Amino acid sequence: MKTPRDILLYRHQSANARLDSIRGSVLTTECQSETRNSKPETRNFRTLPWRVFETLWNELILPARRIWVGFAFIWLVIAAINLAQFSGSPNMEAKSKPVSTETLLAWREQERILADLSGWTDSRDADKPRSFSPKPRSEREGRWCVV
């Protein structure tokens, strides 16, 4: 039994020769037009960066246009929020205004009360640290922990 493909190929065998001649004529005209329009192949390094840019644009940016637009919109919103919240440098204001003695006394009193309640001793009251000079390794004790 013949398949539908075999039946169609048998009916249209006479068209193969005509189709081959049409294909050949199209190919010859295309090849001739390309040779007339093309210049000799020279390496133009000015166009190389443009070709790289164009390739990256076509393969990375263009297929994901909506995603890139979304990223740009989010960055613009973040920048707008940051600019809206910016009202001068707070550090400059703190440096320009001297701290009053009443404020300093209140801070010290709060620190003292906190130290009394927590049992924490102030480091200013402790002895100054002694200078440490390491002993030679041979005089160290030989305790080893095995985990």
C-alpha positions in Angstrom: 0.0 0.0 0.0 1.3 3.4 -1.0 1.4 6.3 1.6 0.0 9.7 0.8 3.5 11.1 0.5 4.4 8.5 -2.2 1.2 9.4 -4.1 1.9 13.1 -4.1 5.5 12.7 -5.1 4.5 10.5 -8.0 1.9 13.0 -9.2 4.3 16.0 -9.1 7.5 14.4 -10.4 7.2 16.4 -13.6 7.3 19.7 -11.6 10.7 18.8 -10.0 12.6 19.8 -13.2 10.8 23.1 -13.5 11.3 23.9 -9.8 15.0 23.1 -10.1 15.4 25.5 -13.0 13.5 28.3 -11.0 15.8 27.7 -8.0 18.9 27.9 -10.1 17.8 31.2 -11.7 17.0 32.8 -8.4 20.3 31.7 -6.9 22.3 33.1 -9.8 20.5 36.5 -9.7 21.0 36.7 -5.9 24.7 35.8 -6.2 25.2 38.4 -9.0 23.5 41.1 -7.0 25.6 40.4 -3.9 28.9 40.5 -5.9 27.9 43.9 -7.4 26.8 45.4 -4.1 29.6 44.1 -1.9 33.0 45.8 -1.5 36.2 44.0 -1.1 36.5 42.5 2.4 38.6 44.9 4.5 38.8 45.1 8.2 37.4 48.3 9.3 38.1 48.6 13.1 35.8 51.6 13.4 32.8 49.4 12.6 33.8 46.6 14.9 32.7 48.2 18.1 29.4 49.2 16.4 28.9 45.5 15.4 29.6 44.3 18.9 27.2 46.9 20.3 24.5 46.0 17.7 24.9 42.3 18.5 24.6 42.9 22.2 21.6 45.1 21.7 19.9 42.6 19.5 20.6 39.6 21.7 20.4 41.0 25.3 18.3 44.2 25.3 15.7 43.8 22.5 14.3 40.4 23.5 13.7 41.6 27.1 12.5 45.2 26.5 9.7 45.0 29.1 12.0 43.8 31.8 14.6 46.5 31.1 11.8 49.2 31.1 10.6 47.8 34.5 14.1 48.0 35.9 14.5 51.6 34.7 11.1 52.5 36.2 12.1 51.0 39.6 15.4 52.8 39.6 13.7 56.1 38.8 11.2 55.5 41.7 14.1 54.7 44.1 16.0 57.9 43.0 12.9 60.0 43.4 12.2 58.7 46.9 15.9 59.3 47.9 15.8 62.8 46.6 12.5 63.5 48.3 13.9 62.4 51.6 17.2 64.3 51.3 17.0 67.5 53.3 20.6 68.6 53.8 23.3 66.7 55.6 22.5 65.8 59.2 26.1 65.5 60.0 26.8 69.1 59.0 24.0 70.3 61.3 25.4 68.2 64.2 28.8 69.7 63.7 27.6 73.2 63.4 25.6 73.2 66.7 27.7 72.8 69.9 26.4 70.4 72.5 25.3 72.2 75.7 26.7 71.3 79.0 23.3 70.4 80.4 23.0 67.8 77.6 26.4 66.4 78.4 25.6 66.1 82.1 22.3 64.4 81.3 24.1 61.8 79.1 26.7 61.1 81.8 23.9 60.7 84.4 22.1 58.3 82.1 25.2 56.3 81.6 25.9 56.1 85.3 22.4 54.9 86.1 22.5 52.3 83.3 25.9 51.1 84.7 24.5 50.8 88.2 21.4 48.9 87.0 23.2 46.5 84.7 26.3 45.9 86.9 28.5 47.1 84.1 31.7 48.9 85.1 32.9 51.8 83.2 36.1 51.2 81.3 37.5 54.5 82.4 37.4 53.3 86.0 39.3 50.0 85.2 43.0 49.7 85.3 44.9 50.4 82.2 45.8 47.3 80.3 49.3 46.0 80.8 51.6 45.5 77.9 51.6 41.8 76.9 54.8 40.2 75.9 54.4 36.7 74.5 56.4 33.8 76.0 58.5 31.5 73.9 56.6 28.6 72.6 58.7 26.1 74.5 57.5 27.4 77.8 53.8 27.2 77.0 51.8 24.4 78.6 51.0 21.5 76.4 47.2 21.3 76.7 45.4 20.2 73.6 41.7 20.0 73.0 40.5 17.2 70.8 37.1 17.7 69.3 
